[in-house]
Amino acid sequence: DLEAGGASHGVACRICHLSPEGGDGPGSEVIRLACCCKEELGHAHRQCAEAWFRIKG
């Protein structure tokens, strides 16, 4: 499950470890994952999260 919005600047993607300023393309926005991870560990680029879930299930 993915939950849109809410990421603040300075929060890094938990998957690729890049900041949200890394790109302006589709899927580059940082989203909050609907998981029990706390603070910045619950954030990822939409594109990174979708790729991760396709691979890991």
N, CA, C and O atoms as a CHARMM CRD file, in Angstrom:
* protein
*
  228
    1    1 ASP  N      0.83300  -1.18800   0.00000 PROA 1      0.00000
    2    1 ASP  CA     0.00000   0.00000   0.00000 PROA 1      0.00000
    3    1 ASP  C      0.87100   1.24300   0.00000 PROA 1      0.00000
    4    1 ASP  O      1.87300   1.30700   0.71200 PROA 1      0.00000
    5    2 LEU  N      0.48900   2.22500  -0.79700 PROA 2      0.00000
    6    2 LEU  CA     1.20400   3.48400  -0.85100 PROA 2      0.00000
    7    2 LEU  C      0.26500   4.59500  -0.42700 PROA 2      0.00000
    8    2 LEU  O     -0.91700   4.59000  -0.77000 PROA 2      0.00000
    9    3 GLU  N      0.79000   5.52800   0.30600 PROA 3      0.00000
   10    3 GLU  CA     0.00000   6.66800   0.75300 PROA 3      0.00000
   11    3 GLU  C      0.65100   7.92400   0.20100 PROA 3      0.00000
   12    3 GLU  O      1.82100   8.18000   0.48800 PROA 3      0.00000
   13    4 ALA  N     -0.06800   8.71200  -0.58000 PROA 4      0.00000
   14    4 ALA  CA     0.50200   9.87600  -1.24900 PROA 4      0.00000
   15    4 ALA  C      0.70500  11.04000  -0.29300 PROA 4      0.00000
   16    4 ALA  O      0.00200  11.19500   0.70500 PROA 4      0.00000
   17    5 GLY  N      1.71100  11.85900  -0.64600 PROA 5      0.00000
   18    5 GLY  CA     1.92500  13.13800   0.00900 PROA 5      0.00000
   19    5 GLY  C      2.59300  13.08000   1.35000 PROA 5      0.00000
   20    5 GLY  O      2.89800  12.01000   1.87800 PROA 5      0.00000
   21    6 GLY  N      2.82300  14.29600   1.90700 PROA 6      0.00000
   22    6 GLY  CA     3.30500  14.40900   3.26700 PROA 6      0.00000
   23    6 GLY  C      4.79900  14.42400   3.46000 PROA 6      0.00000
   24    6 GLY  O      5.24900  14.65200   4.58300 PROA 6      0.00000
   25    7 ALA  N      5.59900  14.19500   2.43700 PROA 7      0.00000
   26    7 ALA  CA     7.05000  14.15300   2.61900 PROA 7      0.00000
   27    7 ALA  C      7.60800  15.56200   2.67400 PROA 7      0.00000
   28    7 ALA  O      7.22700  16.41900   1.87700 PROA 7      0.00000
   29    8 SER  N      8.49500  15.79800   3.59500 PROA 8      0.00000
   30    8 SER  CA     9.11100  17.10800   3.71100 PROA 8      0.00000
   31    8 SER  C     10.47000  17.08700   3.04700 PROA 8      0.00000
   32    8 SER  O     11.05600  16.02500   2.83700 PROA 8      0.00000
   33    9 HSD  N     10.97700  18.28900   2.71100 PROA 9      0.00000
   34    9 HSD  CA    12.30400  18.38700   2.11500 PROA 9      0.00000
   35    9 HSD  C     13.33900  17.90800   3.11200 PROA 9      0.00000
   36    9 HSD  O     13.15900  18.06000   4.32000 PROA 9      0.00000
   37   10 GLY  N     14.42300  17.33000   2.61500 PROA 10     0.00000
   38   10 GLY  CA    15.46200  16.80300   3.47500 PROA 10     0.00000
   39   10 GLY  C     15.25300  15.35200   3.83700 PROA 10     0.00000
   40   10 GLY  O     16.12600  14.74200   4.45400 PROA 10     0.00000
   41   11 VAL  N     14.13000  14.78600   3.47300 PROA 11     0.00000
   42   11 VAL  CA    13.84600  13.37800   3.73200 PROA 11     0.00000
   43   11 VAL  C     14.37500  12.58700   2.54300 PROA 11     0.00000
   44   11 VAL  O     14.05200  12.89700   1.39600 PROA 11     0.00000
   45   12 ALA  N     15.17900  11.57700   2.80900 PROA 12     0.00000
   46   12 ALA  CA    15.74400  10.76100   1.73500 PROA 12     0.00000
   47   12 ALA  C     14.86500   9.54400   1.47300 PROA 12     0.00000
   48   12 ALA  O     14.18200   9.04300   2.36700 PROA 12     0.00000
   49   13 CYS  N     14.89800   9.09100   0.24500 PROA 13     0.00000
   50   13 CYS  CA    14.19400   7.86800  -0.14000 PROA 13     0.00000
   51   13 CYS  C     14.84900   6.68900   0.56600 PROA 13     0.00000
   52   13 CYS  O     16.07000   6.54200   0.51000 PROA 13     0.00000
   53   14 ARG  N     14.06900   5.85200   1.22600 PROA 14     0.00000
   54   14 ARG  CA    14.64000   4.71200   1.96300 PROA 14     0.00000
   55   14 ARG  C     15.17900   3.63800   1.04100 PROA 14     0.00000
   56   14 ARG  O     15.91800   2.76300   1.49100 PROA 14     0.00000
   57   15 ILE  N     14.83200   3.67800  -0.23900 PROA 15     0.00000
   58   15 ILE  CA    15.26600   2.65200  -1.18400 PROA 15     0.00000
   59   15 ILE  C     16.53700   3.07500  -1.92500 PROA 15     0.00000
   60   15 ILE  O     17.51700   2.32900  -1.93200 PROA 15     0.00000
   61   16 CYS  N     16.54000   4.26400  -2.54900 PROA 16     0.00000
   62   16 CYS  CA    17.71400   4.70100  -3.31600 PROA 16     0.00000
   63   16 CYS  C     18.60500   5.65200  -2.52100 PROA 16     0.00000
   64   16 CYS  O     19.72600   5.93800  -2.94000 PROA 16     0.00000
   65   17 HSD  N     18.12400   6.14100  -1.39100 PROA 17     0.00000
   66   17 HSD  CA    18.85200   7.03500  -0.48600 PROA 17     0.00000
   67   17 HSD  C     19.12600   8.41500  -1.07500 PROA 17     0.00000
   68   17 HSD  O     19.97700   9.14100  -0.56000 PROA 17     0.00000
   69   18 LEU  N     18.42200   8.79300  -2.14800 PROA 18     0.00000
   70   18 LEU  CA    18.57000  10.12200  -2.71500 PROA 18     0.00000
   71   18 LEU  C     17.50300  11.03800  -2.14500 PROA 18     0.00000
   72   18 LEU  O     16.43700  10.58700  -1.72500 PROA 18     0.00000
   73   19 SER  N     17.80000  12.32900  -2.13600 PROA 19     0.00000
   74   19 SER  CA    16.86100  13.31300  -1.60000 PROA 19     0.00000
   75   19 SER  C     15.72700  13.55700  -2.59000 PROA 19     0.00000
   76   19 SER  O     15.83700  13.17900  -3.75600 PROA 19     0.00000
   77   20 PRO  N     14.64400  14.18100  -2.14700 PROA 20     0.00000
   78   20 PRO  CA    13.50600  14.45400  -3.03000 PROA 20     0.00000
   79   20 PRO  C     13.84200  15.44900  -4.13000 PROA 20     0.00000
   80   20 PRO  O     13.12000  15.51600  -5.12500 PROA 20     0.00000
   81   21 GLU  N     14.91000  16.22300  -3.98800 PROA 21     0.00000
   82   21 GLU  CA    15.29300  17.20300  -4.99800 PROA 21     0.00000
   83   21 GLU  C     15.93000  16.53700  -6.21100 PROA 21     0.00000
   84   21 GLU  O     16.28900  17.22000  -7.17000 PROA 21     0.00000
   85   22 GLY  N     16.07600  15.21100  -6.18500 PROA 22     0.00000
   86   22 GLY  CA    16.78200  14.47300  -7.21900 PROA 22     0.00000
   87   22 GLY  C     16.14500  14.47400  -8.59700 PROA 22     0.00000
   88   22 GLY  O     16.83900  14.16200  -9.56600 PROA 22     0.00000
   89   23 GLY  N     14.87600  14.80300  -8.74600 PROA 23     0.00000
   90   23 GLY  CA    14.26600  14.76100 -10.06900 PROA 23     0.00000
   91   23 GLY  C     12.88700  15.36500 -10.09100 PROA 23     0.00000
   92   23 GLY  O     12.22800  15.50100  -9.06000 PROA 23     0.00000
   93   24 ASP  N     12.45700  15.72900 -11.29400 PROA 24     0.00000
   94   24 ASP  CA    11.14100  16.33600 -11.46600 PROA 24     0.00000
   95   24 ASP  C     10.21500  15.46600 -12.30500 PROA 24     0.00000
   96   24 ASP  O      9.07300  15.85100 -12.55800 PROA 24     0.00000
   97   25 GLY  N     10.68300  14.30800 -12.73700 PROA 25     0.00000
   98   25 GLY  CA     9.89800  13.44700 -13.61500 PROA 25     0.00000
   99   25 GLY  C      8.80100  12.71900 -12.88200 PROA 25     0.00000
  100   25 GLY  O      8.70800  12.77200 -11.65600 PROA 25     0.00000
  101   26 PRO  N      7.96300  12.03100 -13.65100 PROA 26     0.00000
  102   26 PRO  CA     6.90200  11.24200 -13.02900 PROA 26     0.00000
  103   26 PRO  C      7.48600  10.15600 -12.13400 PROA 26     0.00000
  104   26 PRO  O      8.42700   9.46400 -12.52200 PROA 26     0.00000
  105   27 GLY  N      6.94200  10.01400 -10.96900 PROA 27     0.00000
  106   27 GLY  CA     7.42300   9.00600 -10.03500 PROA 27     0.00000
  107   27 GLY  C      8.54800   9.47800  -9.14200 PROA 27     0.00000
  108   27 GLY  O      9.00600   8.73000  -8.27800 PROA 27     0.00000
  109   28 SER  N      9.01300  10.73400  -9.33700 PROA 28     0.00000
  110   28 SER  CA    10.13400  11.22700  -8.53900 PROA 28     0.00000
  111   28 SER  C      9.68500  11.86500  -7.22500 PROA 28     0.00000
  112   28 SER  O     10.51700  12.18600  -6.37700 PROA 28     0.00000
  113   29 GLU  N      8.38400  12.05000  -7.05300 PROA 29     0.00000
  114   29 GLU  CA     7.90700  12.63600  -5.79800 PROA 29     0.00000
  115   29 GLU  C      8.09000  11.63100  -4.66300 PROA 29     0.00000
  116   29 GLU  O      7.98800  10.42000  -4.85700 PROA 29     0.00000
  117   30 VAL  N      8.36200  12.16400  -3.48300 PROA 30     0.00000
  118   30 VAL  CA     8.53700  11.31000  -2.31100 PROA 30     0.00000
  119   30 VAL  C      7.17200  11.10300  -1.67200 PROA 30     0.00000
  120   30 VAL  O      6.43100  12.05700  -1.43200 PROA 30     0.00000
  121   31 ILE  N      6.85500   9.84900  -1.40200 PROA 31     0.00000
  122   31 ILE  CA     5.57700   9.49500  -0.78500 PROA 31     0.00000
  123   31 ILE  C      5.83400   8.84200   0.56000 PROA 31     0.00000
  124   31 ILE  O      6.94300   8.38600   0.84000 PROA 31     0.00000
  125   32 ARG  N      4.82000   8.80100   1.37400 PROA 32     0.00000
  126   32 ARG  CA     4.88200   8.07900   2.64000 PROA 32     0.00000
  127   32 ARG  C      4.32900   6.69400   2.42900 PROA 32     0.00000
  128   32 ARG  O      3.19900   6.53100   1.96800 PROA 32     0.00000
  129   33 LEU  N      5.11700   5.69700   2.76200 PROA 33     0.00000
  130   33 LEU  CA     4.66300   4.31700   2.62700 PROA 33     0.00000
  131   33 LEU  C      3.69900   3.99100   3.76400 PROA 33     0.00000
  132   33 LEU  O      3.88400   4.45300   4.88900 PROA 33     0.00000
  133   34 ALA  N      2.69800   3.21800   3.47900 PROA 34     0.00000
  134   34 ALA  CA     1.71400   2.83800   4.49600 PROA 34     0.00000
  135   34 ALA  C      2.25000   1.63500   5.27200 PROA 34     0.00000
  136   34 ALA  O      1.72600   0.52500   5.17500 PROA 34     0.00000
  137   35 CYS  N      3.29800   1.88300   6.03500 PROA 35     0.00000
  138   35 CYS  CA     3.91600   0.81600   6.82000 PROA 35     0.00000
  139   35 CYS  C      4.15200   1.34500   8.23800 PROA 35     0.00000
  140   35 CYS  O      3.81100   2.48900   8.53800 PROA 35     0.00000
  141   36 CYS  N      4.71300   0.54200   9.08000 PROA 36     0.00000
  142   36 CYS  CA     4.95300   0.92500  10.47000 PROA 36     0.00000
  143   36 CYS  C      6.29900   1.60700  10.67700 PROA 36     0.00000
  144   36 CYS  O      6.69100   1.85600  11.81800 PROA 36     0.00000
  145   37 CYS  N      7.01800   1.91600   9.59300 PROA 37     0.00000
  146   37 CYS  CA     8.32300   2.57300   9.71600 PROA 37     0.00000
  147   37 CYS  C      8.13700   3.97200  10.29000 PROA 37     0.00000
  148   37 CYS  O      7.16700   4.65800   9.97000 PROA 37     0.00000
  149   38 LYS  N      9.05100   4.38000  11.12200 PROA 38     0.00000
  150   38 LYS  CA     8.95200   5.67900  11.77300 PROA 38     0.00000
  151   38 LYS  C      9.74200   6.73700  11.02000 PROA 38     0.00000
  152   38 LYS  O     10.77600   6.45200  10.41700 PROA 38     0.00000
  153   39 GLU  N      9.23600   7.96400  11.06700 PROA 39     0.00000
  154   39 GLU  CA     9.85700   9.16200  10.51900 PROA 39     0.00000
  155   39 GLU  C     10.31900   8.96000   9.08900 PROA 39     0.00000
  156   39 GLU  O      9.53900   8.49500   8.25800 PROA 39     0.00000
  157   40 GLU  N     11.57200   9.29800   8.77600 PROA 40     0.00000
  158   40 GLU  CA    12.04000   9.26800   7.39100 PROA 40     0.00000
  159   40 GLU  C     12.15100   7.86200   6.80900 PROA 40     0.00000
  160   40 GLU  O     12.26200   7.71800   5.59100 PROA 40     0.00000
  161   41 LEU  N     12.12400   6.82600   7.63600 PROA 41     0.00000
  162   41 LEU  CA    12.19700   5.45900   7.11500 PROA 41     0.00000
  163   41 LEU  C     10.92700   5.06200   6.37200 PROA 41     0.00000
  164   41 LEU  O     10.92500   4.07100   5.64200 PROA 41     0.00000
  165   42 GLY  N      9.86800   5.80700   6.54600 PROA 42     0.00000
  166   42 GLY  CA     8.61000   5.50900   5.87700 PROA 42     0.00000
  167   42 GLY  C      8.41100   6.26700   4.57700 PROA 42     0.00000
  168   42 GLY  O      7.29500   6.31200   4.06100 PROA 42     0.00000
  169   43 HSD  N      9.49000   6.87900   4.02100 PROA 43     0.00000
  170   43 HSD  CA     9.38100   7.67700   2.80400 PROA 43     0.00000
  171   43 HSD  C     10.19100   7.06300   1.66900 PROA 43     0.00000
  172   43 HSD  O     11.26600   6.50500   1.88800 PROA 43     0.00000
  173   44 ALA  N      9.66400   7.17300   0.46100 PROA 44     0.00000
  174   44 ALA  CA    10.36100   6.68100  -0.72900 PROA 44     0.00000
  175   44 ALA  C      9.83200   7.41200  -1.95100 PROA 44     0.00000
  176   44 ALA  O      8.70600   7.90800  -1.94700 PROA 44     0.00000
  177   45 HSD  N     10.65300   7.47700  -3.00600 PROA 45     0.00000
  178   45 HSD  CA    10.15100   7.96900  -4.28500 PROA 45     0.00000
  179   45 HSD  C      9.09000   6.98100  -4.76200 PROA 45     0.00000
  180   45 HSD  O      9.23500   5.77200  -4.58000 PROA 45     0.00000
  181   46 ARG  N      8.04200   7.48700  -5.36100 PROA 46     0.00000
  182   46 ARG  CA     6.97500   6.61100  -5.85800 PROA 46     0.00000
  183   46 ARG  C      7.55400   5.57100  -6.81700 PROA 46     0.00000
  184   46 ARG  O      7.20900   4.39300  -6.72300 PROA 46     0.00000
  185   47 GLN  N      8.41900   5.98200  -7.72600 PROA 47     0.00000
  186   47 GLN  CA     9.00600   5.07400  -8.71200 PROA 47     0.00000
  187   47 GLN  C      9.84800   3.98900  -8.03100 PROA 47     0.00000
  188   47 GLN  O      9.78600   2.82300  -8.42300 PROA 47     0.00000
  189   48 CYS  N     10.62600   4.36100  -7.02300 PROA 48     0.00000
  190   48 CYS  CA    11.44600   3.38500  -6.29400 PROA 48     0.00000
  191   48 CYS  C     10.56000   2.37300  -5.56800 PROA 48     0.00000
  192   48 CYS  O     10.82300   1.17100  -5.60100 PROA 48     0.00000
  193   49 ALA  N      9.50800   2.86900  -4.91400 PROA 49     0.00000
  194   49 ALA  CA     8.60800   1.98400  -4.16600 PROA 49     0.00000
  195   49 ALA  C      7.90000   1.00900  -5.10100 PROA 49     0.00000
  196   49 ALA  O      7.77900  -0.17600  -4.79000 PROA 49     0.00000
  197   50 GLU  N      7.43300   1.50400  -6.24300 PROA 50     0.00000
  198   50 GLU  CA     6.74500   0.62400  -7.19000 PROA 50     0.00000
  199   50 GLU  C      7.68800  -0.45300  -7.71800 PROA 50     0.00000
  200   50 GLU  O      7.29200  -1.61200  -7.84200 PROA 50     0.00000
  201   51 ALA  N      8.93000  -0.08500  -8.03100 PROA 51     0.00000
  202   51 ALA  CA     9.91500  -1.06900  -8.50600 PROA 51     0.00000
  203   51 ALA  C     10.21700  -2.08900  -7.41400 PROA 51     0.00000
  204   51 ALA  O     10.30000  -3.28700  -7.68500 PROA 51     0.00000
  205   52 TRP  N     10.38100  -1.61700  -6.18000 PROA 52     0.00000
  206   52 TRP  CA    10.67300  -2.50500  -5.04900 PROA 52     0.00000
  207   52 TRP  C      9.55600  -3.53400  -4.86100 PROA 52     0.00000
  208   52 TRP  O      9.82200  -4.72400  -4.69700 PROA 52     0.00000
  209   53 PHE  N      8.29600  -3.06400  -4.88500 PROA 53     0.00000
  210   53 PHE  CA     7.16800  -3.97100  -4.67900 PROA 53     0.00000
  211   53 PHE  C      7.00000  -4.95500  -5.83600 PROA 53     0.00000
  212   53 PHE  O      6.56300  -6.08600  -5.62300 PROA 53     0.00000
  213   54 ARG  N      7.34600  -4.53500  -7.06700 PROA 54     0.00000
  214   54 ARG  CA     7.29500  -5.46500  -8.20700 PROA 54     0.00000
  215   54 ARG  C      8.31900  -6.58400  -8.02700 PROA 54     0.00000
  216   54 ARG  O      8.03900  -7.74200  -8.33500 PROA 54     0.00000
  217   55 ILE  N      9.50700  -6.23700  -7.52600 PROA 55     0.00000
  218   55 ILE  CA    10.58400  -7.22200  -7.36000 PROA 55     0.00000
  219   55 ILE  C     10.36800  -8.08800  -6.12600 PROA 55     0.00000
  220   55 ILE  O     10.46500  -9.31300  -6.19800 PROA 55     0.00000
  221   56 LYS  N     10.07500  -7.45400  -4.99600 PROA 56     0.00000
  222   56 LYS  CA     9.98900  -8.15800  -3.71300 PROA 56     0.00000
  223   56 LYS  C      8.60300  -8.69900  -3.39100 PROA 56     0.00000
  224   56 LYS  O      8.45800  -9.61900  -2.58600 PROA 56     0.00000
  225   57 GLY  N      7.59100  -8.12400  -4.02200 PROA 57     0.00000
  226   57 GLY  CA     6.23700  -8.60500  -3.77300 PROA 57     0.00000
  227   57 GLY  C      5.52400  -7.97200  -2.64000 PROA 57     0.00000
  228   57 GLY  O      4.37600  -8.31900  -2.36100 PROA 57     0.00000
